Amino acid sequence: MASVDIRTTTGATAGSVELPDAVFGIEPNVAVMHQVVTAQLAAARAGTQSTKTRAEVRGGGAKPWKQKGTGRARQGSTRAPQWKGGGVALGPKPRSYKQRTPKKMVQLALRSALSDRAAGGNVVVVDSWGFSGPRTKDAKAALAALGVAGRVLVVLSRDDEVAYKSFRNLPDIHPILAQELNAYDVLCSDWVVFTPATLPTAPEAPAKAPGATASAAATPAASAPGTGTPVEPAGTPGTPAEAPADEADASTPPAEERPAPEGGAGE
């Protein structure tokens, strides 16, 4: 588990914090990041472009000239696609560009992006911003003391309203809430700056039911279709598949001792 120094707004070191390997130490999945970013950019499209078909263009109700005898090609309307001012054939219509992306894929893309920035040493943790008031000058001086340059993603909590107002006027700084952290903004930034309150933590393992064993949970008993009763396989004790030959019904006589049926074919 890697660790980074906790810095102050003046650049001094105020301790260290460990970065969980489950979030900052995985192998980046480039294919998943590409698919998630593509879906996010597609969902941002308005999809309001629209053209009119020949049925929606005003006019063109009368036939331009008669069908035969003029020597010209037959025409039924001046609003057909081949006419100037006519409708558009197969033109764009309002639609949604959203793509369905599974939640686990979105989470994997975010962890891959954070792991890529952590591998390059571009993750910074600040103890607190501590601005007395919203001043862009103070925010710019704090970033210079931290040694970050270029495009910077500043992850804030809802209580950091003063810091948000201080960073929002800087052109290369993108302040964002911790709940809105996504792979696209991480990949678009050269540096990612957290506070201890906004630093992502490792996901918790699902709790096991008390008294349940691993073997019972892994191999549940099979049940009959439509019932909840366990099905015992053939040959298990208590329900033999078939009775042994020596324990057959004694009331049934052997085949040679049975009386011949009356009115047989030989009579």
Secondary structure, 3 states (H helix, E strand, C coil): CCEEEEECCCCCEEEEEECCHHHHCCCCCHHHHHHHHHHHHHHCCCCCCCCCCCCCCCCCCCCCCCCCCCCCCCCCCCCCCCCCCCCCCCCCCCCCCCCCCCHHHHHHHHHHHHHHHHHCCCEEEECCCCCCCCCHHHHHHHHHHHCCCCCEEEEECCCCHHHHHHHCCCCCEEEEEHHHCCHHHHHHCCEEEECCCCCCCCCCCCCCCCCCCHHHHHCCCCECCCCCCECCCCCCCCCCCCCCHHHCCCCCCCHHHCCCCCCCCCC
